[in-house]
């Protein structure tokens, strides 16, 4: 088996992926790579509700919004609750945005709930209540970016699209470019690599997108990659180079304790727990530092997550 499935000079192990030239595919080796990764996926993929054959595009879309910066274990119960309560986009659209924020619970980054509600409203009003198949129509929905549009088209409808999330980018960085981590933001060079590896057959391309994502999530992890369990370890450029350490800026984990994010979460928890407007005094009780508390509350109002009312009361948006 050849270890060079892309005929491209890789340069030193510390080279930035953005600096690498566009690869020229070696078709037989690329096809073999597809087989290895997809066969592994078929044997090891997690049974997730949005992957069920009967799940439907709406289930896939809800999962994609929820999984942004949130682990699967936290998403699973909330996803189930949402689909039970709002099995169709029109069901969510018929509720107030505040109910979407309330049901979002502790998933974090609650603006995603507003964006999902806005997308559901557009689907109900403009697409007959059905999640559109077409990538351009998906991309035109409020709150839907390039990644989400490609993921929904691929995972829900089996369309051929480049689906680049953090897990896939890390797999390609290691296997193809020989570096431990991809750049902070997706580069044109990464897209060229992904395009070169994308199977031509539509169904296979969709399978590949899911398989590479799962490989990054379960095996090629950020902190402790399990190279012994990797189906393509023998052709991984990073491993063959001796697994050199990341040469770029230090990658710092996101802090939470004491941040405005934590304060915002506590303020929203009070509002989610009440079906009536909440007095300022009840919100003041969740955080001692008044300047940070006021800043966090102002941010929630600016983001449309909280509505101020007369008399110093607040509520979720209606």
N, C-alpha and C positions, 0 to 999 in steps of 0.2 A: 504494500500500500504506500503510495506516495504521500509524503508529509507536506508537499507544496501544492495545495489545491488552488492557489492563486499565483499565477506567474507574474510576480511583482517583486522588485527589490525592496526589502524591508528596512535596510539601513540598521543603525545601531539600536539596541534594545530601548534606549532612552528617547528615541525619536517620537515626536508628537504625532498622533494619528492624523491631525490636520495637515501635517507636512508630507505625508506619504502620497505617492502618485496614485492615480486611479488604477485599480487592478485590472488585469486582463484575465478573464476566467479561463481555467483549464476545464472544459466541459465534463470530461469523464470523472475527474476528481471532485468537482462540485456536485455532480449527481451522486457520487458515493457519499459525500458529506450529507446530502439530503437524506439518503437512505439510513445512515447511521443515527442521525438525530431524530428523524421521524419514527424509526423503529423503537428507539429508546422511549420516546414520548408515548407511543402506543402501549408500552409495557409499564410505564411509571407515572403517567399523568394522574393528577389528583381528580377525584370525582367531585366536581364543583357544580352547583345548581345551574349556573349560566352556561355550562358546557353540555347540559343534557340535550339530547336531540329535540325534545319538545319545549325547550326553554323559551324560544322566541327572541326576536330582536330587542324587545323592550327590556327583558331580563338582562341581556348583554349590555345594553346601554346603561342601565342602572348600575350594573357591576363596574363598568368602566369609570363612571363618575366617582363611585365610592372607593375604588382601589387606588386612586391617585394619592400617593404618599401615605397610604394606609394598608396595613398587612391584611391578608386574606382572613385570618382568624377573627379579626375585629369586624370585618365586613359581613361575614356569613350570617350572623343573626339579624343584623339590620336589613340586609338585602331580603331575607325571608319575610321580615315584617312589612317591608315596603311592597313587595310583590303580592302579599296577602291582602294588604289594604288597598293598593292601587295596581291592579293587574294589567291595566292599560294606560297609555299616556293620558287619555281623556279623563280617567279617574283622578289622576294627580292634578291635572289642569283645572278640574272643577273645585279643588280645594284652594284655600288661601296660601300664598307663599309662606306665611308664618307657620302653617301646619307642616309644610315640608321641613322648615328649620327645626320645629319641635321634634319631628320624627327622626331627624338626622342624629339626634342623641349626642353621644360622645365621640363620634367619628373624627371630629376635628375639621378644620378648614371649612366652616359651615357655609361659606359663600357658594360652595359646590351645590348645596341644597337649593339655593335660589336659582342657580344656573340650570339645574336639572328641571326645576319647575318651569322655568322659562322655555326650555327646549320642549317639554311636554306640551305646553300651551301652543307653541308653534306647530308641533306635530298634529295636535287636535284640530287646529284652525286651518292649516295649510296642506296637510297630507292625509286627510280623511282618518286621522287617528292611528295611522300605521307608520312605524319608523321607516323612513325612506331607504331604498336600496342604494341609490346613487351617491357616490362620494361627494360630489359637489353640493348636492342637496343636504347631505349630512353636515358638511362644512358650513353651510349657510345658517344652520340652526344656532340660536343664541347659546353661548356657553360651550360650543363644540369647536375644538381646535383640530389641527392636522392629525395629531396622534389619535384622538378619539374617533374622528371620522373614519380613518383607515382601520382602526381596530373594530369598530362596529360593522363596517362593510365586510371585513375579512371574517371575523368570528361569527357574525350573525348570518351572513349571506354567502360566505365562501368566495368572496371576491379577491382578486389579486392586487395586493397593495403592500408597500413597505410599511411595516409596523415596528417602530423603534421606540421602545420604552427603555427604562434604565437597565433592566435585566438583559434585554437583547443587545443593547449597546455595549454592555460589559462583556458579553460572550464574544461579540465580533472584535472588540478591542484586544482581547487576549488571543483568540484563535487566529485571527487574521493579522492584526497589527503588532502583536507581540508586546503589548504594554498592559499593565495591571488594570488601569482604569481608563475609561473614555474621558474626553474633555467635559467641562462642566455643562456646556451647551452643545447641542448637536451640530456637527459641522458638515460642510459639503462633501468632504472626504468620506465621512461615515456613510452618508447617503449613497455615494458611489459604490462603496463596499457592499452595502445592503442591496442595492440594485443588481450588482454583479452576482450575488448569491441567490436572488429571488427566483424560484422555479418558474418556468414559462407557463406550465399548466396551472389553470386557475385554482382548482381544488387542491393540488399539491402545494401551491403557494400559501393558501390559507392554513393548511396543515403545518407547513414550515413555520409560519408566523407564530402559531400557538406553541409549537415544539421548542423553538429557540427561546421563547419567553419562559417556558417552564424549566428549561435547562438552566437558565440564569437564576431562576427563583429557587430551585431545589439543589442544584449541584455547583454551579459556577457562582457561588455567593460572593458578596463584596468582601467580607472579612475572612472567611475560612472556606475557600473553594475545596470541594471534595474531588480532587483530580483522579483519584483511584476509581471513582464511580462514573467518570465522564466518558461518554461513548466516542469522543473525538480527542481524547487526551494525547494520543500518539501523533496527532497532527496539529497540536496547539502550538502556535509560534511562541507564545509567552512561556509555556512550560519547557519547550525545547531550548529556549534561551536561558533556562535556569531560574525561571520565575523572578525576574528582576523586580525590585521594589519600585513603587511609583516615584517618578522623578519630578513630578510637577508640584504645585503648591499643596500644602498639607490639606487633607480632606477632613473637615471638622464636622462632627455630628451636631445636629440641631439641639440647642438647649431649650428647655421648657420652663423649669421652675423659676419663678420670679419674673418671667417675661410678660409683656403685654398680652401674648397669646394665652397665658394662664389666666390672667385677669379677665380677658374677654370670655373665656370658657366658663368661669365662675358666674359672671354676669348673665350669660345666656342660660346657664343651668337654672337660675332663679326664674327667669322669664319662661322657660320651657315648662317648668313645674306648675305654672299658674295659668288658668284659663281667663283670668281677669287682669286688667292693667296692674302693674306693680309700682308701688311708691318708691321714690328716690331713696328713702331711708332703708328699705329692704335691700336695695342694690349697694348702698354705702356699707352695709354690714359684711359684705363678702371680701373686702380688701381694705387694709388699714391705711395705705398710702394714698392720700386724696388726689394728688396730681396724676399719678399713674392710673388710678381708677377712672378719673375724669377723661383722661386721654383714651383709655380703652373703650369707654362708653361712647365717646365722640366717634371713634373709629367704627364701632358697630352701627351707629346711626348713619354715618357716611356710606357704609357698605350696603345699606338697605336691609340690614338684619334686625334692626330695632327701630321702632317708631316712637318719637317723643310726643306726649300728649299734654294738654293744659293741666296746670296744677302740680307739675313735677311727677307725672306718672309716665310709665313706659310700657310698651307691649311689642310682641312679635308682629311683623307686617301682615296686613290684611289685604 
